[in-house]
Amino acid sequence: MKAILQRVQKGSVSVDGKVVGKIGPGLVILLGVGPGDSESQARELAKKIAYLRIFADENGKMNLSLLDVGGGALVVPQFTLYANTDKGHRPSFVGAAPPSLARPLVAQFTEFLTWLGIPTQSGEFGAHMLVEIHNDGPVTISLEVE
């Protein structure tokens, strides 16, 4: 399971011109699921993200977590995180989990974040989405659990 975290002042995701998820300060999480991923990995990744200290304290140091600052999370399913560009000029996505596996794991990951106390919204699995990200810092971090 892979995630790209972007610390944001605000973020939103729209489908067909309608906003389906929106947060203020917090994290936009681009989430990819691989074919061997499981519920335990979704739980582990959610916990890691909730407690990751990437928000500034009173001294400007990255010492606070998403939970500490009361920030929100916007989860955007993104199978393209598993793109393979080793051959040719067109990426292959055979390394991404099929929708039958990925859809429930994205939902479980989102539920785990909510259970940990993070106000969480999400994009729409399988839809063409327009994602608006107001990256703060900029801070962008890549995580992977295996």
C-alpha positions in Angstrom: 0.0 0.0 0.0 1.4 3.4 -1.0 0.5 6.9 0.0 1.6 10.3 -1.0 0.9 12.8 1.8 0.6 16.5 1.1 0.3 18.9 4.0 -2.3 21.4 3.0 -4.0 24.6 4.0 -7.1 23.2 2.2 -8.0 20.6 -0.3 -11.0 19.3 -2.3 -12.0 16.7 -4.8 -14.7 17.1 -7.4 -16.5 14.7 -9.7 -18.5 16.0 -12.6 -18.3 19.5 -11.3 -19.6 18.6 -7.8 -17.4 18.7 -4.7 -17.5 15.2 -3.1 -14.8 15.9 -0.4 -13.3 19.0 1.2 -11.0 19.8 4.1 -9.3 22.8 5.7 -5.8 22.4 7.2 -4.6 18.8 7.2 -3.5 16.2 4.7 -4.5 15.2 1.2 -3.6 11.5 1.0 -3.2 10.0 -2.5 -3.7 6.3 -1.8 -2.6 3.3 -4.0 -3.4 -0.3 -3.3 -1.3 -3.2 -4.5 -2.5 -6.7 -5.2 -1.0 -8.2 -2.1 -2.3 -5.5 0.3 -4.5 -6.3 3.3 -6.7 -4.8 6.0 -3.7 -4.9 8.5 -1.6 -2.8 6.1 -4.5 -0.3 5.8 -4.6 -0.1 9.6 -0.9 0.3 9.9 -0.7 3.0 7.3 -3.6 4.9 8.8 -1.9 4.8 12.2 1.4 5.9 10.8 -0.2 8.9 9.1 -2.3 9.9 12.1 0.8 10.1 14.3 3.4 11.3 11.8 4.8 14.6 13.1 4.9 16.9 10.1 3.1 20.0 11.4 4.8 22.9 13.0 4.9 23.5 16.7 5.1 27.0 18.3 8.8 27.1 17.4 8.3 26.3 13.7 9.6 22.7 14.1 7.8 19.7 12.6 6.8 18.3 15.9 3.1 17.9 15.8 0.9 15.2 14.3 -2.4 15.4 12.4 -4.1 14.4 15.7 -2.2 17.1 17.6 -3.3 19.9 15.3 -6.9 18.7 14.8 -6.5 18.6 11.1 -8.6 16.7 8.5 -7.7 14.1 5.9 -8.9 13.9 2.3 -8.3 10.4 0.9 -8.0 10.2 -2.9 -7.8 6.7 -4.4 -5.0 6.7 -7.0 -4.0 3.5 -8.8 -1.5 5.4 -10.8 0.9 5.3 -7.8 1.6 1.7 -9.1 2.6 2.9 -12.5 5.5 1.0 -14.1 7.5 3.0 -16.6 10.4 0.6 -17.2 9.5 -0.2 -20.8 8.3 2.1 -23.5 6.5 5.4 -23.1 3.2 4.2 -21.8 2.9 3.3 -18.2 1.7 -0.1 -17.2 -0.7 -0.4 -14.2 -0.6 -4.2 -13.8 1.1 -3.6 -10.4 -2.1 -2.0 -9.0 -4.7 -4.1 -7.2 -7.9 -4.9 -9.1 -10.9 -2.7 -8.1 -12.5 -5.7 -6.3 -9.6 -5.6 -3.8 -8.7 -1.9 -3.9 -12.2 -0.4 -3.3 -12.8 -2.1 0.1 -9.2 -1.4 1.3 -9.5 2.3 0.5 -12.8 2.3 2.4 -11.2 0.5 5.3 -8.3 2.9 5.4 -10.7 5.8 5.4 -12.6 4.2 8.3 -9.4 3.6 10.3 -8.5 7.3 10.0 -11.9 8.3 11.2 -11.7 5.7 14.1 -8.4 7.3 15.1 -10.2 10.6 15.5 -9.4 12.3 12.3 -12.2 14.0 10.4 -11.9 12.2 7.0 -13.5 12.7 3.6 -12.7 10.9 0.4 -12.8 11.1 -3.4 -14.9 8.7 -5.4 -13.3 5.4 -6.3 -12.9 4.8 -10.0 -14.2 8.2 -11.0 -12.4 10.9 -13.0 -11.6 13.4 -10.2 -10.4 17.0 -10.1 -8.2 17.4 -7.0 -7.4 20.8 -5.6 -4.4 20.8 -3.3 -3.1 23.9 -1.5 0.2 22.4 -0.4 1.5 24.0 2.7 5.3 24.3 2.9 5.4 22.6 0.5 5.5 19.3 2.4 5.1 16.1 0.4 5.9 12.7 1.9 5.8 9.3 0.3 5.0 6.3 2.5 4.7 2.6 1.8 3.8 -0.4 3.9 4.5 -3.9 2.8 
